[in-house]
């Protein structure tokens, strides 16, 4: 029974069914002694539901049981920056497609956000969280599942993506990693409008490379695709290896956090 409920709790977290995950982990604690893995899962569920005080308590108990628990310590540090008075209960509810984290030349780009939101807002994020692109004039905002702005896409890349979005393309985005000073996201083209056929959302920097769209160099490689019909098509014949290390690390961290 314990094994079955544990697997159900993990699966609920992977599918972002946080209320179910919360209840299942509570049920587990009725039949097993508190342990770091269950307390971490409980803390994650509370955190995703916006119940940060209870999340801190769960992670704190996990750390007491295992003082070397990196996941609990990292999340306690993150939660310490959140003001409970500003909390609005509710969190991500949609299942994140794992394919979002698979980098693909021309279809995905990884970039650092600019004009970041205050730390208490960003502290609610974890690697693996899905975020959403919102156009406002010439600005492309990045918002979390609660609708709060966490930053902006650099102007050079934003102009390019906005043009494609207005042309009918669709994009998904997620956090790959973050720190006190940086938030890095991956953006994936999920649908290409027929009018955009032949136009590449994220041109590679060179053979075998994926675009690492640091705002400091983004302007140097931003291209206007209009009128580029004569572009050399031989590039399509070049075998390019996608560097999946960074995206895999983010996906692995998210899966490890929900699975422990």
Secondary structure as UniProt FT lines:
FT   HELIX           2..14
FT   TURN            15..16
FT   HELIX           18..31
FT   HELIX           36..48
FT   TURN            49..50
FT   HELIX           52..65
FT   TURN            67..68
FT   HELIX           70..79
FT   TURN            80..81
FT   HELIX           84..86
FT   HELIX           98..101
FT   STRAND          108..112
FT   HELIX           119..122
FT   TURN            123..124
FT   TURN            127..128
FT   STRAND          130..136
FT   TURN            137..138
FT   STRAND          139..143
FT   TURN            145..146
FT   STRAND          149..152
FT   HELIX           155..166
FT   TURN            167..168
FT   STRAND          170..178
FT   STRAND          183..191
FT   HELIX           194..196
FT   TURN            197..198
FT   TURN            207..208
FT   STRAND          212..213
FT   HELIX           215..221
FT   TURN            226..227
FT   TURN            229..230
FT   HELIX           233..237
FT   HELIX           245..259
//
